[in-house]
């Protein structure tokens, strides 16, 4: 165990932090985070649409525009972070054009009128990310390029216009040549690359693996946001598909619905108190005889109710071998239970509304996303199992802290 912890601490964790701090990864994460207000508002419209169908229209104008927003934000944020602020707006606009060029053949083929195509919403996020990376790379390559000498008498804003024309032209002409002249199906080619990821995540073993990775990284103090560029588009597309099936009015079986969504993970069943289902642990710690443990538990209660668990994670779990193990077990056992009792045995319903308000306390969020007593019962089962996993490791940790405090007092 010591060798494992040493390798994690000295090799794996530094490597993951380098990835997490990479300018491209930060750009992708920030771009997705910046559209969260639209996702949250879309969640509200989706819940309201259950009773008032008229709200499907504003739902479409929020959740249905996410890829368009992402397409603009990726080059914009990348230019900002690389210090090319003059190119950030033209970079974002150029990528909007490229994104629309890429999705146009599919929109035409589907006969979609107006702004209702799925490619503009969650379904096109991988397309927007791919186009954003390409445009960002081109704009970065020409970030210091200029047609003019530094001592030119031409005003700076005029020079900026002409200098931006070359990279914009490369971006737009590349899309035009590939899509309109060579008739390459970039849209479906990109989706074909990422489709296996979505298919894998929507299996029982994919669900368990992803949740384990979440808890594994977090137990080392590495936020799961590092996975956002890959997982968020998949999770959004999955819940959007569930919403569409439920809104169609046709009977939908559990086998047709996607279990692995943000709603299942953060709002309905899994992470009570935050990643790792830590709220039961916080309550145990509040009753501890060890002063340190009790103090951390007390400080973590209010944040934990709203599913914010940084205080307990960094105060008791991160890099603590005793507490890291149950954290990992939560990521294996709990998703298996959820899968069995929603997909295999349809005891509790699978969420079919967008509800990205992860800070909503359980079980209120569970009720809002399902309106089901059986869902609340499954939530109780999850909390009980999580408590049983935490308890023996908590007692060991508490004993160590008591011995340390007694030794210090003596």
C-alpha positions as CSV (number, residue, x, y, z in Angstrom):
1,X,0.0,0.0,0.0
2,X,2.9,2.4,0.8
3,X,4.4,1.8,-2.6
4,X,1.1,2.5,-4.3
5,X,0.6,5.7,-2.4
6,X,4.1,6.8,-3.1
7,X,3.6,6.2,-6.9
8,X,0.3,8.0,-6.8
9,X,1.8,10.9,-5.0
10,X,5.1,11.3,-6.8
11,X,4.3,10.1,-10.3
12,X,0.6,9.9,-11.2
13,X,-0.7,13.0,-9.4
14,X,1.9,15.4,-10.7
15,X,1.2,14.1,-14.3
16,X,-2.5,14.6,-13.8
17,X,-1.9,18.1,-12.5
18,X,0.1,19.0,-15.6
19,X,-2.7,17.9,-17.8
20,X,-5.2,19.7,-15.6
21,X,-3.1,22.9,-15.9
22,X,-2.6,22.6,-19.7
23,X,-3.8,25.7,-21.5
24,X,-5.9,23.7,-23.9
25,X,-7.6,21.7,-21.1
26,X,-8.3,24.8,-19.1
27,X,-9.8,26.5,-22.1
28,X,-12.1,23.6,-22.8
29,X,-13.2,23.4,-19.1
30,X,-13.7,27.1,-18.8
31,X,-15.7,27.2,-22.1
32,X,-18.1,24.5,-20.8
33,X,-18.3,26.2,-17.4
34,X,-19.3,29.5,-19.0
35,X,-22.4,28.0,-20.5
36,X,-23.6,26.6,-17.2
37,X,-26.1,29.5,-16.6
38,X,-27.9,28.5,-19.8
39,X,-27.9,24.8,-18.7
40,X,-29.3,25.7,-15.3
41,X,-31.9,28.0,-16.9
42,X,-32.7,25.2,-19.4
43,X,-33.1,22.8,-16.5
44,X,-35.7,25.1,-15.0
45,X,-37.6,25.4,-18.3
46,X,-37.5,21.6,-18.6
47,X,-39.0,21.0,-15.2
48,X,-41.7,23.7,-15.9
49,X,-42.5,22.1,-19.2
50,X,-43.7,18.9,-17.4
51,X,-46.8,20.9,-16.3
52,X,-46.7,23.7,-18.9
53,X,-45.6,22.4,-22.4
54,X,-45.2,26.0,-23.6
55,X,-41.9,26.1,-21.8
56,X,-40.4,23.7,-24.3
57,X,-39.8,26.7,-26.5
58,X,-37.4,28.6,-24.1
59,X,-35.9,25.2,-23.3
60,X,-34.9,25.0,-26.9
61,X,-33.5,28.5,-27.0
62,X,-31.2,27.7,-24.0
63,X,-30.2,24.0,-24.1
64,X,-30.7,23.9,-27.9
65,X,-27.9,26.5,-28.4
66,X,-25.1,25.1,-26.3
67,X,-22.8,24.0,-29.1
68,X,-23.2,27.4,-30.8
69,X,-22.0,29.0,-27.6
70,X,-19.1,26.5,-27.1
71,X,-18.0,27.1,-30.7
72,X,-17.5,30.8,-30.0
73,X,-16.0,30.4,-26.5
74,X,-13.2,28.0,-27.2
75,X,-11.1,30.2,-29.6
76,X,-12.1,33.3,-27.6
77,X,-10.8,31.8,-24.3
78,X,-7.7,30.3,-25.9
79,X,-6.7,33.6,-27.4
80,X,-7.3,35.3,-24.0
81,X,-5.2,32.8,-22.1
82,X,-2.3,32.9,-24.7
83,X,-2.2,36.6,-24.5
84,X,-3.5,37.3,-28.0
85,X,-6.5,39.4,-26.8
86,X,-6.8,41.3,-30.1
87,X,-7.6,38.0,-31.9
88,X,-10.1,36.6,-29.3
89,X,-13.3,38.1,-30.9
90,X,-12.4,37.3,-34.5
91,X,-11.2,33.8,-33.4
92,X,-14.6,33.2,-31.8
93,X,-16.5,34.5,-34.8
94,X,-14.3,32.6,-37.3
95,X,-15.1,29.4,-35.5
96,X,-18.8,30.1,-35.5
97,X,-18.6,30.2,-39.3
98,X,-16.5,27.0,-39.4
99,X,-18.9,25.2,-37.1
100,X,-22.0,26.2,-39.1
101,X,-20.2,25.1,-42.3
102,X,-19.5,21.7,-40.8
103,X,-23.0,21.0,-39.6
104,X,-24.9,22.5,-42.6
105,X,-24.9,19.4,-44.8
106,X,-26.4,17.4,-41.9
107,X,-29.0,20.1,-41.2
108,X,-30.0,20.1,-44.9
109,X,-30.1,16.3,-45.1
110,X,-32.4,16.1,-42.0
111,X,-34.7,18.8,-43.4
112,X,-34.6,20.8,-40.2
113,X,-36.1,24.2,-40.4
114,X,-34.6,27.2,-38.4
115,X,-32.6,26.6,-35.3
116,X,-34.0,23.3,-34.1
117,X,-31.3,20.9,-35.2
118,X,-29.7,18.8,-32.5
119,X,-26.2,19.8,-33.7
120,X,-26.7,23.3,-32.3
121,X,-27.5,21.8,-28.9
122,X,-25.9,19.1,-26.8
123,X,-25.6,16.8,-29.9
124,X,-23.0,19.0,-31.5
125,X,-20.7,19.7,-28.6
126,X,-18.0,17.4,-29.9
127,X,-18.2,19.1,-33.3
128,X,-17.9,22.5,-31.6
129,X,-14.9,21.3,-29.6
130,X,-13.2,19.9,-32.6
131,X,-13.7,23.0,-34.7
132,X,-12.7,25.2,-31.8
133,X,-9.4,23.3,-31.4
134,X,-8.7,23.7,-35.1
135,X,-9.5,27.4,-35.2
136,X,-7.6,28.0,-31.9
137,X,-4.5,26.3,-33.4
138,X,-4.7,28.4,-36.6
139,X,-5.3,31.7,-34.6
140,X,-2.4,30.8,-32.2
141,X,0.0,30.1,-35.1
142,X,-0.7,33.6,-36.5
143,X,-1.0,35.3,-33.1
144,X,2.2,37.3,-33.6
145,X,2.0,37.6,-37.4
146,X,1.6,41.0,-39.0
147,X,1.7,42.3,-42.6
148,X,3.2,45.5,-41.3
149,X,6.4,46.6,-39.6
150,X,6.3,47.8,-36.0
151,X,7.2,51.4,-37.1
152,X,4.3,51.5,-39.6
153,X,2.3,54.7,-39.6
154,X,-1.0,52.7,-40.2
155,X,-3.2,52.9,-37.1
156,X,-3.2,49.8,-34.8
157,X,-6.9,49.0,-35.3
158,X,-6.5,49.0,-39.1
159,X,-3.4,46.7,-38.8
160,X,-5.4,44.4,-36.6
161,X,-8.1,44.1,-39.2
162,X,-5.8,43.2,-42.0
163,X,-3.6,40.8,-39.9
164,X,-6.8,38.9,-38.8
165,X,-7.9,38.4,-42.4
166,X,-5.3,35.7,-43.1
167,X,-6.0,33.2,-40.2
168,X,-9.8,33.9,-40.6
169,X,-9.5,33.1,-44.3
170,X,-7.6,29.9,-43.6
171,X,-10.2,28.7,-41.2
172,X,-13.2,29.5,-43.4
173,X,-11.6,28.3,-46.7
174,X,-10.5,25.1,-45.1
175,X,-14.1,24.3,-44.0
176,X,-15.5,25.5,-47.4
177,X,-13.1,23.3,-49.4
178,X,-13.5,20.2,-47.3
179,X,-17.2,20.3,-46.9
180,X,-18.6,22.1,-49.9
181,X,-16.1,21.3,-52.6
182,X,-14.7,17.9,-51.6
183,X,-18.0,16.9,-49.9
184,X,-16.3,15.3,-46.8
185,X,-18.7,14.4,-44.1
186,X,-16.8,15.9,-41.2
187,X,-19.9,16.1,-39.0
188,X,-20.5,12.3,-38.9
189,X,-16.8,11.5,-39.0
190,X,-16.2,13.4,-35.8
191,X,-19.2,11.9,-34.2
192,X,-18.0,8.4,-35.2
193,X,-14.8,9.1,-33.3
194,X,-16.6,10.0,-30.1
195,X,-19.6,7.7,-30.4
196,X,-17.7,4.8,-28.8
197,X,-17.1,6.9,-25.7
198,X,-20.8,7.6,-25.3
199,X,-21.6,4.0,-26.0
200,X,-19.0,2.8,-23.5
201,X,-20.2,5.2,-20.7
202,X,-23.8,4.0,-21.2
203,X,-22.8,0.4,-20.2
204,X,-22.8,-0.9,-16.7
205,X,-19.0,-1.4,-16.8
206,X,-18.5,2.0,-18.3
207,X,-20.7,3.7,-15.7
208,X,-18.7,2.0,-12.9
209,X,-15.3,2.8,-14.4
210,X,-16.1,6.5,-14.9
211,X,-17.5,6.8,-11.4
212,X,-14.4,5.1,-10.0
213,X,-12.1,7.4,-12.0
214,X,-14.1,10.4,-10.5
215,X,-13.5,9.1,-6.9
216,X,-10.0,8.0,-7.6
217,X,-8.8,11.4,-8.9
218,X,-10.7,13.3,-6.2
219,X,-9.1,11.2,-3.5
220,X,-5.8,12.7,-4.6
221,X,-7.2,16.2,-4.6
222,X,-7.6,16.4,-8.4
223,X,-11.0,17.7,-9.4
224,X,-13.1,15.6,-11.8
225,X,-13.5,18.7,-13.9
226,X,-10.3,17.5,-15.7
227,X,-12.6,15.0,-17.4
228,X,-15.2,17.6,-18.4
229,X,-14.2,18.1,-22.0
230,X,-14.9,14.4,-22.6
231,X,-17.7,13.5,-20.2
232,X,-19.9,16.7,-20.2
233,X,-20.9,16.5,-23.9
234,X,-21.8,12.8,-23.5
235,X,-23.8,13.4,-20.3
236,X,-25.7,16.3,-21.9
237,X,-26.4,14.4,-25.1
238,X,-27.7,11.4,-23.0
239,X,-30.2,13.5,-20.9
240,X,-31.3,15.4,-24.0
241,X,-32.1,12.1,-25.7
242,X,-34.1,11.0,-22.6
243,X,-36.0,14.3,-22.6
244,X,-36.8,13.8,-26.3
245,X,-38.1,10.3,-25.7
246,X,-40.2,11.3,-22.8
247,X,-41.6,14.4,-24.6
248,X,-42.6,12.2,-27.6
249,X,-45.5,10.8,-25.7
250,X,-44.7,7.3,-26.6
251,X,-44.2,4.6,-24.0
252,X,-40.5,4.4,-23.2
253,X,-38.9,1.4,-21.4
254,X,-36.0,1.6,-19.0
255,X,-33.8,-0.3,-21.6
256,X,-34.2,2.6,-24.0
257,X,-33.3,5.4,-21.6
258,X,-29.8,6.5,-20.7
259,X,-28.8,5.9,-17.1
260,X,-25.5,7.7,-17.2
261,X,-26.4,11.4,-17.0
262,X,-25.5,14.3,-14.8
263,X,-29.0,14.0,-13.3
264,X,-28.6,10.4,-12.2
265,X,-25.1,11.1,-10.8
266,X,-25.5,14.5,-9.1
267,X,-29.2,15.1,-8.5
268,X,-31.1,11.8,-8.2
269,X,-29.3,8.9,-6.8
270,X,-25.5,8.8,-6.5
271,X,-23.4,11.6,-5.0
272,X,-25.2,12.6,-1.8
273,X,-23.1,15.4,-0.3
274,X,-20.7,15.4,-3.3
275,X,-18.5,13.0,-5.2
276,X,-18.1,9.8,-3.2
277,X,-21.4,10.2,-1.3
278,X,-19.7,11.9,1.6
279,X,-22.6,13.3,3.6
280,X,-23.0,10.1,5.6
281,X,-19.3,10.4,6.5
282,X,-19.7,14.0,7.5
283,X,-22.5,13.1,9.9
284,X,-20.3,10.3,11.4
285,X,-17.5,12.8,11.9
286,X,-19.7,15.3,13.7
287,X,-20.3,12.7,16.4
288,X,-16.7,11.7,16.7
289,X,-14.8,11.8,20.0
290,X,-11.7,13.0,18.2
291,X,-11.6,16.8,18.3
292,X,-10.0,17.2,14.8
293,X,-12.4,14.8,13.2
294,X,-15.4,16.4,14.9
295,X,-14.2,19.9,13.8
296,X,-13.9,18.8,10.2
297,X,-17.3,17.1,10.3
298,X,-19.0,20.2,11.8
299,X,-17.4,22.5,9.3
300,X,-18.4,20.3,6.4
301,X,-22.1,19.8,7.2
302,X,-23.7,22.9,5.6
303,X,-21.5,22.7,2.4
304,X,-22.3,18.9,2.3
305,X,-26.0,19.5,2.4
306,X,-25.6,21.5,-0.8
307,X,-23.3,18.8,-2.3
308,X,-20.1,20.7,-1.8
309,X,-17.6,18.4,-0.2
310,X,-14.2,20.1,-0.6
311,X,-13.9,20.6,3.2
312,X,-14.3,17.0,4.1
313,X,-12.3,15.7,1.1
314,X,-9.3,17.9,1.7
315,X,-9.7,17.7,5.5
316,X,-9.9,13.9,5.9
317,X,-9.8,12.0,2.6
318,X,-7.3,13.3,0.2
319,X,-4.0,11.5,0.5
320,X,-5.2,9.7,3.6
321,X,-4.7,5.9,2.6
322,X,-7.3,4.8,5.2
323,X,-10.0,7.1,3.8
324,X,-9.0,6.9,0.1
325,X,-10.0,3.2,-0.1
326,X,-13.7,3.7,0.9
327,X,-13.8,6.6,-1.5
328,X,-12.8,4.3,-4.3
329,X,-15.3,1.6,-3.2
330,X,-18.1,4.2,-3.4
331,X,-17.2,4.7,-7.0
332,X,-17.6,1.0,-7.7
333,X,-20.4,-0.3,-5.5
334,X,-22.9,2.6,-5.6
335,X,-23.2,3.0,-9.4
336,X,-23.6,-0.8,-9.7
337,X,-26.6,-0.6,-7.3
338,X,-28.1,2.3,-9.3
339,X,-27.7,0.4,-12.6
340,X,-29.2,-2.8,-11.2
341,X,-32.3,-1.1,-9.8
342,X,-33.0,1.3,-12.7
343,X,-31.8,-0.6,-15.7
344,X,-31.8,-4.3,-14.9
345,X,-34.7,-4.3,-12.4
346,X,-36.7,-1.1,-13.2
347,X,-37.6,-0.5,-9.6
348,X,-36.8,3.2,-9.7
349,X,-37.2,5.6,-12.7
350,X,-34.4,6.9,-14.8
351,X,-34.4,10.8,-14.9
352,X,-36.0,12.2,-18.1
353,X,-35.7,16.0,-17.3
354,X,-32.7,18.2,-17.5
355,X,-31.8,19.2,-13.9
356,X,-28.2,20.4,-13.7
357,X,-28.7,22.1,-10.3
358,X,-26.3,19.8,-8.6
359,X,-26.3,22.0,-5.5
360,X,-30.0,21.2,-4.7
361,X,-30.1,19.1,-1.5
362,X,-31.1,15.5,-1.6
363,X,-33.8,14.1,-1.5
364,X,-35.5,17.2,-2.9
365,X,-33.5,16.9,-6.1
366,X,-34.5,13.3,-6.3
367,X,-38.2,14.1,-6.1
368,X,-38.0,17.0,-8.6
369,X,-36.2,14.8,-11.2
370,X,-38.4,11.8,-10.8
371,X,-41.6,12.5,-8.9
372,X,-41.3,8.9,-7.6
373,X,-41.4,7.4,-4.2
374,X,-39.4,4.4,-5.4
375,X,-36.7,6.8,-6.5
376,X,-36.5,8.1,-2.9
377,X,-36.4,4.6,-1.6
378,X,-33.5,3.8,-3.9
379,X,-31.8,6.9,-2.6
380,X,-32.2,5.7,1.0
381,X,-30.6,2.4,0.0
382,X,-27.7,4.2,-1.6
383,X,-27.1,6.3,1.6
384,X,-27.3,3.2,3.8
385,X,-24.8,1.3,1.7
386,X,-22.5,4.3,1.5
387,X,-22.7,4.6,5.3
388,X,-21.8,0.9,5.7
389,X,-18.8,1.4,3.4
390,X,-17.5,4.5,5.3
391,X,-18.1,3.3,8.8
392,X,-15.2,0.8,9.4
393,X,-12.6,3.0,7.8
394,X,-14.0,6.0,9.7
395,X,-13.6,4.2,13.0
396,X,-10.0,3.3,12.1
397,X,-9.3,6.9,11.2
398,X,-11.0,8.2,14.3
399,X,-8.9,5.8,16.5
400,X,-5.7,7.1,15.0
401,X,-6.7,10.7,15.6
402,X,-7.7,9.9,19.2
403,X,-4.4,8.2,19.9
404,X,-2.5,11.2,18.3
405,X,-4.5,13.7,20.4
406,X,-3.9,11.7,23.6
407,X,-0.2,11.4,22.9
408,X,0.0,15.2,22.3
409,X,-1.9,15.9,25.5
410,X,0.4,13.6,27.5
